[in-house]
Amino acid sequence: MAKSKTRRHAFICETCKGNGYVKIIHSDDIGIHQCWTCESQGELYVDESEVVESYIDAHYITDDDIKLH
């Protein structure tokens, strides 16, 4: 398998806190379910290019922000 040139970053799933499962408490009943966000992996992956694009979108850069001195 050839290596991809994109870099991937992993981060812990916020839904299950990295466990891969969630406890759902309803009245007296406790249910344990697989995490639907990370599909029970405990981690989510994102390409580096998506991180950069989301940062740029969140911090709109103007010409005034780019100064050399």
Rosetta blueprint (number, residue, H / E / L):
1 M L
2 A L
3 K L
4 S L
5 K L
6 T L
7 R L
8 R E
9 H E
10 A E
11 F E
12 I E
13 C L
14 E L
15 T L
16 C L
17 K L
18 G L
19 N L
20 G L
21 Y E
22 V E
23 K E
24 I E
25 I E
26 H E
27 S L
28 D L
29 D E
30 I E
31 G E
32 I E
33 H E
34 Q E
35 C L
36 W L
37 T L
38 C L
39 E L
40 S L
41 Q L
42 G L
43 E E
44 L E
45 Y E
46 V E
47 D E
48 E H
49 S H
50 E H
51 V H
52 V H
53 E H
54 S H
55 Y H
56 I H
57 D H
58 A H
59 H L
60 Y L
61 I L
62 T L
63 D H
64 D H
65 D H
66 I L
67 K L
68 L L
69 H L
